[in-house]
Amino acid sequence: MPQTRRDFIQQAALAGAGVLVAQTGWSAKSYNRIIGANDRVRVGVVGFSDRHRSSHMPCFMNHYKELNFEVVAVSDIWNKRREEGARMWKEKMQNDVVACRNNEEMYSKKLVDAVFVGTADFQHALHAIEAVKAGCDAYVEKPFAETMEDNRAALKAIKATDRIVQIGSQRRSGSNYHAAHEFIKSGKFGPITMVELTWNVNQPGRWRRTALLNQIKKEDTDWKRFLMNRPDDSFDPRKYLEFRLFWPYSSGLPGQWMSHQIDTVHWFSGIEHPRSVVANGGIYMWKDGRTNWDTITAVFDYGPANDPKTGFQVTFGSRMHNGDENPAEIYYSNGGELNLNTNKVSPRGGLTRSKAGEMNMQENLLKEMSLSEVEQVIASANTGGDRLTSNHVRNWMECVRSRKQPNAPVEAGYSHSIATIMTNAAVHTGAKVTFDEKTQEVMANGKPFKY
């Protein structure tokens, strides 16, 4: 690869602070120059979930000593997970870890400066509000919000503070994604004409918790606190433990997987949300009582709201009954494609000389180039792989120290939530769904979408 192109890709990778540990230049000595750097940051866990155990915990352990962080409290409304979390973190930290029955108890005791939020999908925005109102910085898992009411409330609450909030959209801490963003932003790719997003698996047990269903009892948790602002409902272990399969506790495929991929569309294009969405699908294979689809195709129109003749199309397809667990993101322009599975820009599909000549136009073919010298793409059915998440957790920890905005600030979560809520509205109404800029409402059949 020519030196200039290699330099460009390396510079693009460096565009986002905290993308890679080796490239940030951050060190223990660097932090000593920051006011308050010698103060240990006390971290609390909001929800000792599978996501927290398998991802947040090992990623935090990669960086906590250097950046002087420690976990001191675990808040979980189920006594089993609360006790388990406190025990596991005590073993990791070699210090006392307080087990709290709920967030109110943890915050009222002034135990923590920052928190990981890894609770049920519909709770993320509400728990983020609680965190910042308690004066805490927060790492908040996606999807950020599942209703516009929660989305607007959380954005307002966070923006009213100076708290550092990182949304768990870890692609924003991948250097290959930064290189792709800079290439598109440079204008060399040309206008985006279409984006294809796919995420297919073959997992009958995905989001099931069969081994735990007979272990949880109503008296061992706080069902009312679990429901938060959702409609009153009778205690149901499946909705508690397998919430991703049931609306209104989760939108399922859009919130879990599409939220990651649609975030890159917003980031790369600079457009904050779709103009319209339609969706089709159903429960075609896993008829286990779930209400969220196991198969979906959603089609989005993106572009300026005031210029319907300008824009591009995005498709998202996902199925849970046949797939190689290799999510794909391919960006197209008239000159070729940018493929984030292969990490390559290529002239594939671009306008050739013979076809251009038929219309007295000029050939338009992108030059072949690779993003892989920066970093191999990391995307899998566990939403990103440990390296990406480790980069992302570190970026949050660095920003807690520096008070700079993280790679995925709250605005990123607000935007991906608009897209997922629009998709969910299309799923539940069958309508072509739009977004009202003035009211910040998702509109279906001429009225705001409500569950």
N, C-alpha and C positions, 0 to 999 in steps of 0.2 A: 504494500500500500504506500503511495507517495507520502513523503514526510509531512507535507502540509495537511493532508487529510488525517494522518495519524495525530498530528498536533491538535487538529480541530476536535477530534473525538475525545482526546484526553482532556482538553479544555472544557468540553461539554460536560464530561463526567464530574468535573470539579465545580460546576455551576451551582450545585446545591450543597451548602455547608452540612457536614456531618454525614455525607452519603457513604463514604468508606472510612473506616478508622485510620487506615494507613495514609489516606490522602488529606485528612482534615488538618493534620498538624497538631491536633489536640494532644496534650499529655498531662500528667499530674503536675508538672512544672507550670504549664500554661494556666491551669486552674488556680494555682497559687497567686497569680497576678489579678484574679478577679475578686472583687469585694465579696466577702462571705464565702469564699471558696473552701475555707477550712471548717466551715460549719457542716456537720453531717446532715444530709437530707433524710428525714424520716418518712418512710413510704408505708402506705396502707393498701390492703387488697380489698377491693369491693367486689365480692363474689369469687369464691374459690372454685372456679369452673374448670371444665376440661381444657378450655382454651388457655386459661391462666396457667394451669399446671404444666401443660405440654409446650407452651410457647413463651409466655411472659417470664416464667420462672427461669428457664435456662438462659434466655437472652439477657435478663437482668444480671444473672450470675457472671456473664461475660465481662461486665463493665463496672459493677458496683464498687469494687475495691479502689480502682483507679479514680473514680469520680466521687468517692466518699458518700455513698448512699447506703441505707440499710432498711430492711423491712421490719417493722415493729408491731404491726397489727393486721389482723384478718377479720373482716366483717362478712358474715354469711348468715342468712336467716334459718338455714337448715343446720341443726346441731352436728350432724355427721360431717359435713363439709367444713364447718367452722372449726371443729376440733382437729380434723385432719389437716386443714390448711395451717393452723397455728403450729401443729407438731412438725410438719414438713419444713416450714420456714424457720422454726427454731433450730432444727438440725442443720439447715443450710447456713444460717446467719451466726449460729453460736451465741445468740443473745435472746433475751426474753421476747416473746411475741404474744401480744394480748389478743385473745379471742373475743370478739364483740358480737352481740346478738343481732345488731343492725347498724346502719350507718349513723343514725342519730346518736347512739351510744359512743361510737368511735369519735365522731366529730366533737361531741360535747366534752369529752375528756381531753381534747386538744393534743391528741397523740401523734398526729401526722402532718406533714407539710405537703405531701403529694400522694396520689393514689393511682392504682391501676383499676379501671372499670372494665370488667369482663363478665357482665351479667346477661340476662335474657335480652334478646334483640330490642324489644319494645321499651326496655328500661334504660338503655344507654343514655339517651338525651336527658332523662329525668335524673339519673344519677350524676351526670355531668353538672347539672344545675346545682344539686346538693353539694357537690365538691367545691365548686368555685364560690358558692355562698359561704362555705366554711373556710374560705381562704386558701384552698388547696389547688395546686397544679394537678393536671390529670392526663393520663394516657387512656383514651376512650375508644373501645372497640367499635368497629362498624357492624352493621349499618348504624349511622349516627342517630337517625330517627325514623320511625315508621308511620308517623302522621305529621301533617304540616303544623298542627297545633303544637306538638312537642318540638318540632324542628324550629319554629319561630321563637318559642319560649327559651330554648336552649341557646340559640344564637344571641338573643337579646341579653340573657343573663351573663354569658361568657364575655361578650363585648363590653359589658358594663364594668368589667374588672380588668386587672392587669395579669391575670393568671395565664400560665402557659398550658395550652391544651393541644395535645397531639392526637389526631384521629388515626385509627389503626389501618390506614390505607398505605401499607408498607411498600407498594410499588414506587412511591415518591421518594424512597430512600435507596432505590436501585440505580446504580450508575449507568446501566444500559438504558433505563427509562429516561434518565437525565440527558443522555446523549441523543436519544430519539427526539425528546422535546426540543433540544437546541437545534437539531437538524431541521425539524419542521418549522420552528420559529425563524430560522435563518432565511426562509423563503426558497431554499434549494429544492425542497420536495415538491413545491407547487401547492395550490389549493387542495385540501382534502376533499375527495369526491365521495368516498364511502369508507366505512369501517366495519369489519366483520369480527364479532366477538363470539367465541364458543367456549363452553365449559361442560364436558361430558364425562360421566363416570358410570360404573356399573357396580353399585353398592346397595344391596337391599338393607343393610344395617346402618347406612349413613343417617346420622341424627337420631337413631334409635338408642335407647338406654335400657334395654330389656333386663339386664342384670341388676339394675338399681330400682326398678319399679316396685318390687315387693319390699324394699328396704325403707322407703320413705313413708312416714305416717303424718297425718295432719297435725297431731299434737307435737311433732318434733320440728315443725317449721312454723312460719307465719304467713299463711295463705293470703290473708287480707293485704299484708304489706307487699307480697309478691305481685298481686294484681295492680297495685298502684292506682293509675287512673283508668284502667280498663273496666268494662262492665262487670258487675258482680256475677260470680259464677261459683258453682259448687266445687269443692276440692277435687282435683283430678291429677294423679301422679304423672300421667302422660303429658298433660299440658305444662306441668311444672318442669319435668325433666327432658321432654321431647318437644319443647316449645317451637322449634324451627319447623315442625310439621303442621302447626296450627295457627290460623289467623283468628284473632288479632294480636297474637303474641309474637308473630314473625310473618314476614312476607315470603319466607322460604328462599327459593332460587334467586329472585331479584335482590333481596337484601343481603343474602349470604355471599353470593358469588358475583352477580352482576355489579354490585356496588364497587368492587375492586376494579373491574375492567372499565366501567363507564367513567370512573374517576379519571382515568388516563385520557379519555376523550375530552373532558372538560379542561384538563391541564394542558394538553397539547394544542387544542384549538382556541383556548381562551374564551370559549362560550360556556356559560354557567349552567345551562339546563336545556333540555329538549324543547322544541316548539310544540311537538305532538308525539303521542305514542299510541300504538295499537298492539294487541297481544292475542295470541291464541295458544291453546295447549290443553292439558288435562292430567288426570291421574290414570295413566294407561297401563301401568305395570304393578306398582307397589300399593295394592288395595288393602292397606293395613289399618284403616280408620283415619288416616291423615286427611286434612282438608286442603293443604297446600299442594299444588301441582308437582308431579314428578317429571314433567316435560313442558317446555315453554319455548316459544319463538316470539320475540318482541321486536318491533320495527319503530325506529325513531327518526324524526325529522329534526335536524339541527340547522341553525342559522340565525341571523339577526331577526328580531321580532318585527322590525319595521321594513324588512326587505324579503318577502317570501320567495323571490326569484333567486336568491343567493343562499347557498347552504350545501348540506350533504346528508346522506342517509347512514344510519347505524343499525346493524342487526345484532341481536343477542339471542343465541340458541343454546339451550341446556337440556340435557336429559340425564336421568339417574339410573337407567337400565341398560345402557350400552355406551362404553367409552373407555378411552385409554388414559384418563386422568392427566391430560396434557392440555391445559387451557390455551387457547390461541387468541392473539390480537394482531390483526393485519390491517394496516392503513393503506388506502389506495389514493393515487393521484393519476392524472392523465399521463404522467411520465413513468409510472411503475408502482412499486409497492415497498412498504416498510413492514417487515415481518418480525414481530417480537418473540417468536418462537425460535427462529433461526438467527436472530440478531443481525439481519442483513437488509440493506437497501438494494433493490435490484430494478432493472428496466422491465421486468416481467409484466406483460399486459400493457406496456406503454405504447404510445403512438409511433408506429414504424414509418419509415420513409415512403414505402409503397402505399400505405393507407392514407398518409398525410397528403401525398401527391394527388390522390384522387380528388381532394377538396382544395387544392392549391394552398395547403398549409405546410408548416415546417415540422420536421420530425421532432418528437419530444420523448427522449429516452433518458432516464436517470442513469448515472454511472454506478457500477457495482461497487459497493463498499460494505464493510463489516463493522458492527458494533461490538463484536465479541472480544476485541482486544481490550475493551474496558472491563467487561464482566459478562460471564455467561448469564443468559436469562434464567431466572429462578421463578418458576410458577408451577404450582402443583395443586392437587386436590385438597391439600391442607392449607390453602390460601397464601402460599408465598414462600415456604421454605424458611429454615431457621436463619440463614444468612441475611436475607432481606429484613426479616423481623428484628434480628439482632441489630442491624444498621439503624432501623427505625426507632427501636427502644433507646439506643445510644444517642441518637439525634435528639430525642425528647429529653434525656438526662442532661445532655450538653446545654440545651436551651433553658432548662430549669436553672442551670448555673449562670448562663450568660444573659438570660432574659430576652434573647432574640426569638423571633417567630420560628416555629419548627417547620419541617418539610411539608407536613399535612395539617395546616391550621384549621380552625373551626369552619371557615368558609368552604373548605374542601368537603367537609362532612355535610354542611348545609346543602351544597350543590348536588352531591351524589344522592342525598336523601330525596331531593325533588324528583330526580329521575326514577328512583326506586318506588316512590309513592305514586308517581304517574303510572308506572308499569303495573303496580298493584291495583290501581283504580281501573285500568284497562282490563285486567284479569277479572275483577269482580263485577264490572258493569257491562263489559263487551263494547264499550264506547271508544270512540277516538278521543283521547284525553289531551287536554291542553293545559297551559299554565297562565294564570292571570297575574301579570307583573305588578299591577297596582295593589291588589289585595294579598298577593303572595299565597294564592290558593290554587290547588290542583282542581281542575274543572272537568266533570264528566256529566254528559247529558244536560249541559247548561247550568249546573249547580256544583258547589264545592263537594268534593268526595269526602264522605264520612263512613266510618266502619259501623 
